[in-house]
Amino acid sequence: MNESYESYRAVDLEIRACSASPYELVLVLFDGLLDELSRVRGHIEAKRFELKGQSLEKCMNIINGLNSTLDYENGGEVVAGLSRLYDYCLHRLVEVSVSLSLSGLDEVVHLLVQIREGWEGVHAARA
């Protein structure tokens, strides 16, 4: 059943990505990131440390991807601040990987939810 769900998620993600505007694509990435962070929590709680590491690696890759798409030339201080926030989240996730701190994980989730809401606001304002 888990394999079927993963197949469904992959197809759903592909469909969403193909039809998405740049803003919607960022939201899709955030949704995937937040889903994976939820899995990290489950892996830590269930002491599935190898899977925790794999999930954290996916999360870090998504954050690095989001950071790499920032427009540093035209974004000014907003982009610089956002980049620092992404870097902070990466740093905290490295700490979570070692300490298994759920409060550290919650902090990262809280920050990323706020950033996602900001992107959602930008998308709504442009629509």
A tleap script that builds the chain and sets N, CA, C and O, in Angstrom:
source leaprc.protein.ff14SB
mol = sequence {
  NMET ASN GLU SER TYR GLU SER TYR ARG ALA
  VAL ASP LEU GLU ILE ARG ALA CYS SER ALA
  SER PRO TYR GLU LEU VAL LEU VAL LEU PHE
  ASP GLY LEU LEU ASP GLU LEU SER ARG VAL
  ARG GLY HIE ILE GLU ALA LYS ARG PHE GLU
  LEU LYS GLY GLN SER LEU GLU LYS CYS MET
  ASN ILE ILE ASN GLY LEU ASN SER THR LEU
  ASP TYR GLU ASN GLY GLY GLU VAL VAL ALA
  GLY LEU SER ARG LEU TYR ASP TYR CYS LEU
  HIE ARG LEU VAL GLU VAL SER VAL SER LEU
  SER LEU SER GLY LEU ASP GLU VAL VAL HIE
  LEU LEU VAL GLN ILE ARG GLU GLY TRP GLU
  GLY VAL HIE ALA ALA ARG CALA
}
set mol.1.N position { 0.822 -1.196 0.000 }
set mol.1.CA position { 0.000 0.000 0.000 }
set mol.1.C position { 0.858 1.248 0.000 }
set mol.1.O position { 0.543 2.208 -0.703 }
set mol.2.N position { 1.938 1.260 0.772 }
set mol.2.CA position { 2.828 2.406 0.826 }
set mol.2.C position { 3.424 2.698 -0.547 }
set mol.2.O position { 3.586 3.858 -0.926 }
set mol.3.N position { 3.750 1.635 -1.295 }
set mol.3.CA position { 4.307 1.795 -2.633 }
set mol.3.C position { 3.283 2.450 -3.565 }
set mol.3.O position { 3.644 3.299 -4.380 }
set mol.4.N position { 2.034 2.069 -3.450 }
set mol.4.CA position { 0.971 2.666 -4.264 }
set mol.4.C position { 0.813 4.149 -3.936 }
set mol.4.O position { 0.653 4.982 -4.828 }
set mol.5.N position { 0.861 4.458 -2.659 }
set mol.5.CA position { 0.746 5.859 -2.243 }
set mol.5.C position { 1.908 6.678 -2.788 }
set mol.5.O position { 1.710 7.796 -3.264 }
set mol.6.N position { 3.102 6.138 -2.723 }
set mol.6.CA position { 4.277 6.842 -3.246 }
set mol.6.C position { 4.154 7.064 -4.755 }
set mol.6.O position { 4.535 8.120 -5.261 }
set mol.7.N position { 3.630 6.086 -5.461 }
set mol.7.CA position { 3.413 6.234 -6.903 }
set mol.7.C position { 2.393 7.332 -7.179 }
set mol.7.O position { 2.584 8.160 -8.070 }
set mol.8.N position { 1.312 7.332 -6.411 }
set mol.8.CA position { 0.288 8.377 -6.551 }
set mol.8.C position { 0.891 9.751 -6.301 }
set mol.8.O position { 0.647 10.686 -7.064 }
set mol.9.N position { 1.682 9.878 -5.232 }
set mol.9.CA position { 2.304 11.164 -4.903 }
set mol.9.C position { 3.216 11.630 -6.028 }
set mol.9.O position { 3.221 12.813 -6.369 }
set mol.10.N position { 3.981 10.723 -6.605 }
set mol.10.CA position { 4.901 11.085 -7.678 }
set mol.10.C position { 4.146 11.590 -8.898 }
set mol.10.O position { 4.541 12.588 -9.502 }
set mol.11.N position { 3.071 10.918 -9.266 }
set mol.11.CA position { 2.266 11.345 -10.413 }
set mol.11.C position { 1.598 12.678 -10.116 }
set mol.11.O position { 1.588 13.570 -10.965 }
set mol.12.N position { 1.038 12.824 -8.910 }
set mol.12.CA position { 0.390 14.080 -8.517 }
set mol.12.C position { 1.386 15.232 -8.559 }
set mol.12.O position { 1.061 16.312 -9.052 }
set mol.13.N position { 2.580 15.016 -8.053 }
set mol.13.CA position { 3.605 16.054 -8.062 }
set mol.13.C position { 3.992 16.426 -9.482 }
set mol.13.O position { 4.145 17.607 -9.794 }
set mol.14.N position { 4.150 15.441 -10.338 }
set mol.14.CA position { 4.512 15.712 -11.731 }
set mol.14.C position { 3.436 16.533 -12.423 }
set mol.14.O position { 3.750 17.471 -13.156 }
set mol.15.N position { 2.185 16.196 -12.205 }
set mol.15.CA position { 1.074 16.940 -12.817 }
set mol.15.C position { 1.046 18.368 -12.300 }
set mol.15.O position { 0.907 19.314 -13.076 }
set mol.16.N position { 1.178 18.522 -10.991 }
set mol.16.CA position { 1.164 19.875 -10.404 }
set mol.16.C position { 2.332 20.712 -10.927 }
set mol.16.O position { 2.162 21.894 -11.226 }
set mol.17.N position { 3.503 20.110 -11.038 }
set mol.17.CA position { 4.688 20.844 -11.484 }
set mol.17.C position { 4.582 21.266 -12.942 }
set mol.17.O position { 5.002 22.365 -13.305 }
set mol.18.N position { 4.029 20.406 -13.772 }
set mol.18.CA position { 3.921 20.707 -15.205 }
set mol.18.C position { 2.965 21.862 -15.486 }
set mol.18.O position { 3.157 22.614 -16.441 }
set mol.19.N position { 1.954 21.999 -14.668 }
set mol.19.CA position { 0.954 23.036 -14.924 }
set mol.19.C position { 1.136 24.271 -14.047 }
set mol.19.O position { 0.284 25.159 -14.060 }
set mol.20.N position { 2.202 24.344 -13.304 }
set mol.20.CA position { 2.376 25.411 -12.322 }
set mol.20.C position { 3.086 26.634 -12.898 }
set mol.20.O position { 3.977 26.518 -13.740 }
set mol.21.N position { 2.671 27.809 -12.422 }
set mol.21.CA position { 3.410 29.040 -12.679 }
set mol.21.C position { 4.650 29.012 -11.777 }
set mol.21.O position { 4.740 28.156 -10.898 }
set mol.22.N position { 5.603 29.924 -11.973 }
set mol.22.CA position { 6.772 29.941 -11.082 }
set mol.22.C position { 6.396 30.065 -9.596 }
set mol.22.O position { 7.008 29.415 -8.749 }
set mol.23.N position { 5.401 30.892 -9.283 }
set mol.23.CA position { 4.981 31.043 -7.891 }
set mol.23.C position { 4.343 29.754 -7.373 }
set mol.23.O position { 4.604 29.333 -6.246 }
set mol.24.N position { 3.514 29.138 -8.199 }
set mol.24.CA position { 2.879 27.883 -7.802 }
set mol.24.C position { 3.912 26.778 -7.626 }
set mol.24.O position { 3.761 25.918 -6.759 }
set mol.25.N position { 4.953 26.798 -8.440 }
set mol.25.CA position { 6.001 25.795 -8.328 }
set mol.25.C position { 6.726 25.926 -6.987 }
set mol.25.O position { 7.062 24.920 -6.362 }
set mol.26.N position { 6.965 27.156 -6.548 }
set mol.26.CA position { 7.577 27.368 -5.237 }
set mol.26.C position { 6.669 26.805 -4.145 }
set mol.26.O position { 7.143 26.184 -3.194 }
set mol.27.N position { 5.361 27.026 -4.288 }
set mol.27.CA position { 4.419 26.490 -3.299 }
set mol.27.C position { 4.417 24.965 -3.304 }
set mol.27.O position { 4.322 24.343 -2.246 }
set mol.28.N position { 4.521 24.363 -4.479 }
set mol.28.CA position { 4.604 22.902 -4.580 }
set mol.28.C position { 5.858 22.408 -3.853 }
set mol.28.O position { 5.811 21.406 -3.139 }
set mol.29.N position { 6.968 23.108 -4.035 }
set mol.29.CA position { 8.202 22.720 -3.347 }
set mol.29.C position { 8.039 22.821 -1.829 }
set mol.29.O position { 8.467 21.936 -1.088 }
set mol.30.N position { 7.413 23.917 -1.378 }
set mol.30.CA position { 7.182 24.064 0.054 }
set mol.30.C position { 6.281 22.965 0.594 }
set mol.30.O position { 6.525 22.439 1.680 }
set mol.31.N position { 5.237 22.613 -0.158 }
set mol.31.CA position { 4.344 21.543 0.285 }
set mol.31.C position { 5.111 20.228 0.422 }
set mol.31.O position { 4.940 19.504 1.402 }
set mol.32.N position { 5.947 19.926 -0.556 }
set mol.32.CA position { 6.768 18.715 -0.479 }
set mol.32.C position { 7.740 18.763 0.684 }
set mol.32.O position { 7.954 17.761 1.367 }
set mol.33.N position { 8.325 19.921 0.907 }
set mol.33.CA position { 9.274 20.102 2.004 }
set mol.33.C position { 8.581 19.889 3.349 }
set mol.33.O position { 9.103 19.184 4.214 }
set mol.34.N position { 7.421 20.490 3.524 }
set mol.34.CA position { 6.706 20.349 4.790 }
set mol.34.C position { 6.227 18.914 5.003 }
set mol.34.O position { 6.231 18.423 6.132 }
set mol.35.N position { 5.814 18.237 3.931 }
set mol.35.CA position { 5.451 16.820 4.036 }
set mol.35.C position { 6.648 15.985 4.487 }
set mol.35.O position { 6.523 15.112 5.347 }
set mol.36.N position { 7.798 16.264 3.900 }
set mol.36.CA position { 8.995 15.487 4.239 }
set mol.36.C position { 9.443 15.773 5.670 }
set mol.36.O position { 9.920 14.870 6.358 }
set mol.37.N position { 9.296 17.012 6.123 }
set mol.37.CA position { 9.637 17.340 7.511 }
set mol.37.C position { 8.720 16.593 8.481 }
set mol.37.O position { 9.142 16.209 9.572 }
set mol.38.N position { 7.491 16.393 8.085 }
set mol.38.CA position { 6.568 15.596 8.900 }
set mol.38.C position { 7.060 14.152 8.988 }
set mol.38.O position { 6.968 13.519 10.041 }
set mol.39.N position { 7.577 13.643 7.884 }
set mol.39.CA position { 8.138 12.289 7.883 }
set mol.39.C position { 9.376 12.219 8.783 }
set mol.39.O position { 9.590 11.221 9.471 }
set mol.40.N position { 10.193 13.288 8.776 }
set mol.40.CA position { 11.369 13.317 9.652 }
set mol.40.C position { 10.919 13.110 11.098 }
set mol.40.O position { 11.500 12.308 11.829 }
set mol.41.N position { 9.878 13.843 11.501 }
set mol.41.CA position { 9.351 13.709 12.866 }
set mol.41.C position { 8.958 12.246 13.149 }
set mol.41.O position { 9.326 11.689 14.183 }
set mol.42.N position { 8.227 11.648 12.241 }
set mol.42.CA position { 7.815 10.258 12.426 }
set mol.42.C position { 8.995 9.320 12.529 }
set mol.42.O position { 8.984 8.392 13.338 }
set mol.43.N position { 10.019 9.551 11.716 }
set mol.43.CA position { 11.208 8.698 11.758 }
set mol.43.C position { 11.957 8.856 13.081 }
set mol.43.O position { 12.444 7.876 13.644 }
set mol.44.N position { 12.045 10.094 13.575 }
set mol.44.CA position { 12.722 10.305 14.862 }
set mol.44.C position { 11.933 9.617 15.973 }
set mol.44.O position { 12.504 8.911 16.804 }
set mol.45.N position { 10.616 9.828 15.982 }
set mol.45.CA position { 9.785 9.240 17.034 }
set mol.45.C position { 9.831 7.718 17.013 }
set mol.45.O position { 9.790 7.082 18.066 }
set mol.46.N position { 9.917 7.130 15.819 }
set mol.46.CA position { 9.951 5.670 15.693 }
set mol.46.C position { 11.373 5.101 15.711 }
set mol.46.O position { 11.576 3.897 15.559 }
set mol.47.N position { 12.347 5.988 15.899 }
set mol.47.CA position { 13.756 5.589 15.951 }
set mol.47.C position { 14.221 4.899 14.662 }
set mol.47.O position { 15.028 3.970 14.693 }
set mol.48.N position { 13.696 5.372 13.542 }
set mol.48.CA position { 14.134 4.892 12.223 }
set mol.48.C position { 15.192 5.885 11.719 }
set mol.48.O position { 14.913 6.734 10.871 }
set mol.49.N position { 16.391 5.761 12.250 }
set mol.49.CA position { 17.401 6.788 12.049 }
set mol.49.C position { 17.943 6.842 10.624 }
set mol.49.O position { 18.295 7.918 10.140 }
set mol.50.N position { 18.015 5.718 9.957 }
set mol.50.CA position { 18.484 5.741 8.569 }
set mol.50.C position { 17.478 6.489 7.689 }
set mol.50.O position { 17.861 7.304 6.850 }
set mol.51.N position { 16.190 6.204 7.890 }
set mol.51.CA position { 15.155 6.899 7.126 }
set mol.51.C position { 15.104 8.390 7.494 }
set mol.51.O position { 14.848 9.236 6.637 }
set mol.52.N position { 15.349 8.700 8.767 }
set mol.52.CA position { 15.420 10.092 9.200 }
set mol.52.C position { 16.493 10.822 8.409 }
set mol.52.O position { 16.278 11.939 7.937 }
set mol.53.N position { 17.633 10.193 8.268 }
set mol.53.CA position { 18.736 10.803 7.526 }
set mol.53.C position { 18.390 11.022 6.062 }
set mol.53.O position { 18.722 12.060 5.489 }
set mol.54.N position { 17.724 10.045 5.457 }
set mol.54.CA position { 17.314 10.182 4.055 }
set mol.54.C position { 16.305 11.318 3.891 }
set mol.54.O position { 16.389 12.101 2.944 }
set mol.55.N position { 15.351 11.402 4.818 }
set mol.55.CA position { 14.346 12.466 4.737 }
set mol.55.C position { 14.975 13.839 4.955 }
set mol.55.O position { 14.635 14.801 4.266 }
set mol.56.N position { 15.890 13.925 5.914 }
set mol.56.CA position { 16.563 15.206 6.143 }
set mol.56.C position { 17.372 15.633 4.923 }
set mol.56.O position { 17.428 16.817 4.592 }
set mol.57.N position { 17.996 14.668 4.261 }
set mol.57.CA position { 18.751 14.994 3.045 }
set mol.57.C position { 17.823 15.566 1.972 }
set mol.57.O position { 18.174 16.539 1.304 }
set mol.58.N position { 16.645 14.971 1.804 }
set mol.58.CA position { 15.666 15.503 0.845 }
set mol.58.C position { 15.274 16.926 1.220 }
set mol.58.O position { 15.203 17.806 0.362 }
set mol.59.N position { 15.021 17.146 2.506 }
set mol.59.CA position { 14.633 18.484 2.966 }
set mol.59.C position { 15.723 19.511 2.670 }
set mol.59.O position { 15.445 20.610 2.190 }
set mol.60.N position { 16.946 19.141 2.958 }
set mol.60.CA position { 18.060 20.061 2.717 }
set mol.60.C position { 18.229 20.341 1.229 }
set mol.60.O position { 18.540 21.466 0.837 }
set mol.61.N position { 18.027 19.342 0.415 }
set mol.61.CA position { 18.114 19.541 -1.033 }
set mol.61.C position { 17.030 20.499 -1.521 }
set mol.61.O position { 17.293 21.343 -2.377 }
set mol.62.N position { 15.828 20.379 -0.992 }
set mol.62.CA position { 14.751 21.285 -1.393 }
set mol.62.C position { 15.067 22.707 -0.939 }
set mol.62.O position { 14.885 23.655 -1.703 }
set mol.63.N position { 15.538 22.861 0.296 }
set mol.63.CA position { 15.880 24.207 0.789 }
set mol.63.C position { 17.001 24.800 -0.044 }
set mol.63.O position { 16.951 25.978 -0.396 }
set mol.64.N position { 18.013 24.000 -0.367 }
set mol.64.CA position { 19.094 24.498 -1.230 }
set mol.64.C position { 18.559 24.888 -2.601 }
set mol.64.O position { 19.000 25.883 -3.177 }
set mol.65.N position { 17.618 24.120 -3.127 }
set mol.65.CA position { 17.007 24.450 -4.408 }
set mol.65.C position { 16.243 25.763 -4.338 }
set mol.65.O position { 16.357 26.597 -5.236 }
set mol.66.N position { 15.467 25.951 -3.281 }
set mol.66.CA position { 14.736 27.206 -3.109 }
set mol.66.C position { 15.702 28.383 -2.994 }
set mol.66.O position { 15.474 29.448 -3.568 }
set mol.67.N position { 16.769 28.175 -2.254 }
set mol.67.CA position { 17.762 29.243 -2.065 }
set mol.67.C position { 18.466 29.586 -3.378 }
set mol.67.O position { 18.766 30.749 -3.645 }
set mol.68.N position { 18.722 28.575 -4.185 }
set mol.68.CA position { 19.465 28.805 -5.430 }
set mol.68.C position { 18.649 29.546 -6.486 }
set mol.68.O position { 19.209 30.086 -7.440 }
set mol.69.N position { 17.340 29.571 -6.319 }
set mol.69.CA position { 16.501 30.251 -7.319 }
set mol.69.C position { 16.231 31.712 -6.968 }
set mol.69.O position { 15.565 32.418 -7.725 }
set mol.70.N position { 16.742 32.166 -5.833 }
set mol.70.CA position { 16.509 33.563 -5.442 }
set mol.70.C position { 17.214 34.514 -6.400 }
set mol.70.O position { 18.322 34.238 -6.860 }
set mol.71.N position { 16.573 35.622 -6.691 }
set mol.71.CA position { 17.111 36.640 -7.598 }
set mol.71.C position { 17.877 37.679 -6.783 }
set mol.71.O position { 17.317 38.688 -6.353 }
set mol.72.N position { 19.169 37.411 -6.580 }
set mol.72.CA position { 19.985 38.282 -5.738 }
set mol.72.C position { 20.196 39.658 -6.361 }
set mol.72.O position { 20.357 40.643 -5.640 }
set mol.73.N position { 20.198 39.738 -7.677 }
set mol.73.CA position { 20.441 41.021 -8.348 }
set mol.73.C position { 19.277 41.981 -8.184 }
set mol.73.O position { 19.488 43.186 -8.048 }
set mol.74.N position { 18.060 41.474 -8.194 }
set mol.74.CA position { 16.889 42.345 -8.148 }
set mol.74.C position { 16.100 42.268 -6.844 }
set mol.74.O position { 15.163 43.041 -6.643 }
set mol.75.N position { 16.466 41.356 -5.969 }
set mol.75.CA position { 15.660 41.122 -4.774 }
set mol.75.C position { 15.979 41.975 -3.569 }
set mol.75.O position { 15.176 42.067 -2.640 }
set mol.76.N position { 17.141 42.600 -3.574 }
set mol.76.CA position { 17.497 43.480 -2.471 }
set mol.76.C position { 17.570 42.781 -1.128 }
set mol.76.O position { 17.935 41.609 -1.031 }
set mol.77.N position { 17.213 43.532 -0.093 }
set mol.77.CA position { 17.317 43.048 1.280 }
set mol.77.C position { 16.345 41.902 1.564 }
set mol.77.O position { 16.630 41.037 2.392 }
set mol.78.N position { 15.208 41.895 0.884 }
set mol.78.CA position { 14.246 40.804 1.094 }
set mol.78.C position { 14.875 39.463 0.715 }
set mol.78.O position { 14.768 38.488 1.459 }
set mol.79.N position { 15.519 39.423 -0.424 }
set mol.79.CA position { 16.154 38.185 -0.880 }
set mol.79.C position { 17.328 37.825 0.028 }
set mol.79.O position { 17.523 36.654 0.355 }
set mol.80.N position { 18.096 38.809 0.429 }
set mol.80.CA position { 19.225 38.533 1.327 }
set mol.80.C position { 18.720 37.957 2.648 }
set mol.80.O position { 19.305 37.011 3.175 }
set mol.81.N position { 17.649 38.515 3.181 }
set mol.81.CA position { 17.076 38.001 4.423 }
set mol.81.C position { 16.517 36.602 4.261 }
set mol.81.O position { 16.679 35.755 5.139 }
set mol.82.N position { 15.862 36.361 3.143 }
set mol.82.CA position { 15.302 35.045 2.870 }
set mol.82.C position { 16.423 34.011 2.750 }
set mol.82.O position { 16.295 32.893 3.248 }
set mol.83.N position { 17.499 34.378 2.101 }
set mol.83.CA position { 18.644 33.479 1.969 }
set mol.83.C position { 19.232 33.142 3.343 }
set mol.83.O position { 19.585 31.994 3.612 }
set mol.84.N position { 19.333 34.155 4.205 }
set mol.84.CA position { 19.838 33.906 5.560 }
set mol.84.C position { 18.907 32.964 6.324 }
set mol.84.O position { 19.363 32.111 7.085 }
set mol.85.N position { 17.612 33.122 6.116 }
set mol.85.CA position { 16.641 32.236 6.778 }
set mol.85.C position { 16.778 30.804 6.285 }
set mol.85.O position { 16.739 29.862 7.077 }
set mol.86.N position { 16.941 30.641 4.968 }
set mol.86.CA position { 17.157 29.299 4.426 }
set mol.86.C position { 18.432 28.697 5.014 }
set mol.86.O position { 18.444 27.526 5.394 }
set mol.87.N position { 19.506 29.486 5.094 }
set mol.87.CA position { 20.759 28.993 5.663 }
set mol.87.C position { 20.572 28.594 7.130 }
set mol.87.O position { 21.108 27.578 7.574 }
set mol.88.N position { 19.816 29.389 7.873 }
set mol.88.CA position { 19.549 29.080 9.274 }
set mol.88.C position { 18.781 27.757 9.384 }
set mol.88.O position { 19.097 26.920 10.230 }
set mol.89.N position { 17.781 27.577 8.535 }
set mol.89.CA position { 17.004 26.331 8.549 }
set mol.89.C position { 17.899 25.132 8.261 }
set mol.89.O position { 17.770 24.088 8.900 }
set mol.90.N position { 18.802 25.282 7.301 }
set mol.90.CA position { 19.740 24.197 7.000 }
set mol.90.C position { 20.596 23.872 8.221 }
set mol.90.O position { 20.781 22.705 8.566 }
set mol.91.N position { 21.112 24.901 8.864 }
set mol.91.CA position { 21.948 24.726 10.056 }
set mol.91.C position { 21.167 23.998 11.152 }
set mol.91.O position { 21.684 23.072 11.777 }
set mol.92.N position { 19.933 24.417 11.380 }
set mol.92.CA position { 19.101 23.785 12.413 }
set mol.92.C position { 18.812 22.315 12.063 }
set mol.92.O position { 18.791 21.459 12.948 }
set mol.93.N position { 18.591 22.027 10.780 }
set mol.93.CA position { 18.326 20.637 10.396 }
set mol.93.C position { 19.543 19.749 10.615 }
set mol.93.O position { 19.400 18.576 10.959 }
set mol.94.N position { 20.735 20.295 10.422 }
set mol.94.CA position { 21.962 19.535 10.734 }
set mol.94.C position { 21.989 19.239 12.232 }
set mol.94.O position { 22.317 18.127 12.646 }
set mol.95.N position { 21.645 20.236 13.038 }
set mol.95.CA position { 21.599 20.027 14.490 }
set mol.95.C position { 20.544 18.981 14.865 }
set mol.95.O position { 20.791 18.123 15.714 }
set mol.96.N position { 19.381 19.054 14.236 }
set mol.96.CA position { 18.308 18.093 14.500 }
set mol.96.C position { 18.771 16.683 14.154 }
set mol.96.O position { 18.447 15.733 14.867 }
set mol.97.N position { 19.510 16.541 13.090 }
set mol.97.CA position { 19.997 15.234 12.670 }
set mol.97.C position { 20.842 14.584 13.757 }
set mol.97.O position { 20.786 13.371 13.959 }
set mol.98.N position { 21.621 15.395 14.450 }
set mol.98.CA position { 22.503 14.869 15.489 }
set mol.98.C position { 21.780 14.755 16.829 }
set mol.98.O position { 21.880 13.736 17.514 }
set mol.99.N position { 21.052 15.810 17.195 }
set mol.99.CA position { 20.433 15.865 18.523 }
set mol.99.C position { 19.080 15.164 18.604 }
set mol.99.O position { 18.620 14.817 19.691 }
set mol.100.N position { 18.447 14.958 17.454 }
set mol.100.CA position { 17.095 14.386 17.375 }
set mol.100.C position { 16.079 15.269 18.103 }
set mol.100.O position { 15.085 14.778 18.637 }
set mol.101.N position { 16.338 16.560 18.116 }
set mol.101.CA position { 15.496 17.524 18.819 }
set mol.101.C position { 14.213 17.808 18.041 }
set mol.101.O position { 14.251 18.386 16.955 }
set mol.102.N position { 13.083 17.398 18.604 }
set mol.102.CA position { 11.803 17.690 17.959 }
set mol.102.C position { 11.460 19.171 18.067 }
set mol.102.O position { 10.784 19.711 17.192 }
set mol.103.N position { 11.920 19.841 19.135 }
set mol.103.CA position { 11.665 21.282 19.240 }
set mol.103.C position { 12.457 22.037 18.177 }
set mol.103.O position { 11.980 23.042 17.650 }
set mol.104.N position { 13.654 21.566 17.858 }
set mol.104.CA position { 14.429 22.175 16.769 }
set mol.104.C position { 13.743 21.965 15.434 }
set mol.104.O position { 13.709 22.864 14.593 }
set mol.105.N position { 13.198 20.776 15.245 }
set mol.105.CA position { 12.446 20.482 14.021 }
set mol.105.C position { 11.206 21.366 13.939 }
set mol.105.O position { 10.892 21.902 12.876 }
set mol.106.N position { 10.503 21.519 15.054 }
set mol.106.CA position { 9.310 22.373 15.086 }
set mol.106.C position { 9.653 23.820 14.738 }
set mol.106.O position { 8.877 24.500 14.066 }
set mol.107.N position { 10.811 24.285 15.194 }
set mol.107.CA position { 11.242 25.650 14.883 }
set mol.107.C position { 11.407 25.826 13.371 }
set mol.107.O position { 10.954 26.820 12.804 }
set mol.108.N position { 12.050 24.866 12.729 }
set mol.108.CA position { 12.258 24.927 11.282 }
set mol.108.C position { 10.918 24.886 10.556 }
set mol.108.O position { 10.693 25.652 9.619 }
set mol.109.N position { 10.031 23.998 10.986 }
set mol.109.CA position { 8.714 23.900 10.354 }
set mol.109.C position { 7.986 25.231 10.490 }
set mol.109.O position { 7.392 25.709 9.523 }
set mol.110.N position { 8.021 25.829 11.662 }
set mol.110.CA position { 7.346 27.109 11.895 }
set mol.110.C position { 7.881 28.192 10.953 }
set mol.110.O position { 7.106 28.941 10.358 }
set mol.111.N position { 9.195 28.271 10.824 }
set mol.111.CA position { 9.800 29.276 9.932 }
set mol.111.C position { 9.399 29.035 8.484 }
set mol.111.O position { 9.057 29.972 7.762 }
set mol.112.N position { 9.443 27.783 8.065 }
set mol.112.CA position { 9.123 27.470 6.672 }
set mol.112.C position { 7.640 27.678 6.365 }
set mol.112.O position { 7.290 28.067 5.251 }
set mol.113.N position { 6.780 27.426 7.329 }
set mol.113.CA position { 5.350 27.700 7.129 }
set mol.113.C position { 5.145 29.200 6.923 }
set mol.113.O position { 4.357 29.613 6.072 }
set mol.114.N position { 5.851 30.008 7.701 }
set mol.114.CA position { 5.735 31.467 7.541 }
set mol.114.C position { 6.240 31.915 6.166 }
set mol.114.O position { 5.615 32.757 5.521 }
set mol.115.N position { 7.352 31.365 5.722 }
set mol.115.CA position { 7.875 31.711 4.400 }
set mol.115.C position { 6.891 31.269 3.322 }
set mol.115.O position { 6.634 32.009 2.372 }
set mol.116.N position { 6.345 30.073 3.466 }
set mol.116.CA position { 5.366 29.578 2.492 }
set mol.116.C position { 4.160 30.505 2.426 }
set mol.116.O position { 3.674 30.814 1.339 }
set mol.117.N position { 3.678 30.949 3.578 }
set mol.117.CA position { 2.538 31.869 3.607 }
set mol.117.C position { 2.875 33.174 2.884 }
set mol.117.O position { 2.024 33.759 2.214 }
set mol.118.N position { 4.113 33.621 3.026 }
set mol.118.CA position { 4.548 34.819 2.305 }
set mol.118.C position { 4.496 34.604 0.794 }
set mol.118.O position { 4.020 35.466 0.056 }
set mol.119.N position { 4.987 33.450 0.336 }
set mol.119.CA position { 4.926 33.134 -1.101 }
set mol.119.C position { 3.480 33.023 -1.565 }
set mol.119.O position { 3.139 33.450 -2.668 }
set mol.120.N position { 2.632 32.446 -0.714 }
set mol.120.CA position { 1.224 32.344 -1.067 }
set mol.120.C position { 0.611 33.725 -1.218 }
set mol.120.O position { -0.208 33.943 -2.111 }
set mol.121.N position { 1.000 34.668 -0.352 }
set mol.121.CA position { 0.530 36.044 -0.453 }
set mol.121.C position { 1.004 36.725 -1.721 }
set mol.121.O position { 0.246 37.454 -2.362 }
set mol.122.N position { 2.260 36.488 -2.087 }
set mol.122.CA position { 2.802 37.064 -3.333 }
set mol.122.C position { 2.023 36.512 -4.522 }
set mol.122.O position { 1.664 37.255 -5.436 }
set mol.123.N position { 1.765 35.211 -4.506 }
set mol.123.CA position { 1.014 34.589 -5.606 }
set mol.123.C position { -0.392 35.175 -5.698 }
set mol.123.O position { -0.870 35.474 -6.792 }
set mol.124.N position { -1.052 35.340 -4.557 }
set mol.124.CA position { -2.414 35.876 -4.563 }
set mol.124.C position { -2.428 37.329 -5.039 }
set mol.124.O position { -3.361 37.742 -5.728 }
set mol.125.N position { -1.426 38.092 -4.688 }
set mol.125.CA position { -1.360 39.497 -5.095 }
set mol.125.C position { -1.121 39.622 -6.595 }
set mol.125.O position { -1.566 40.591 -7.209 }
set mol.126.N position { -0.431 38.666 -7.189 }
set mol.126.CA position { -0.136 38.713 -8.629 }
set mol.126.C position { -1.270 38.151 -9.465 }
set mol.126.O position { -1.323 38.378 -10.674 }
set mol.127.N position { -2.185 37.412 -8.827 }
set mol.127.CA position { -3.283 36.768 -9.580 }
set mol.127.C position { -4.370 37.753 -9.943 }
set mol.127.O position { -5.358 37.377 -10.573 }
savepdb mol mol.pdb
quit
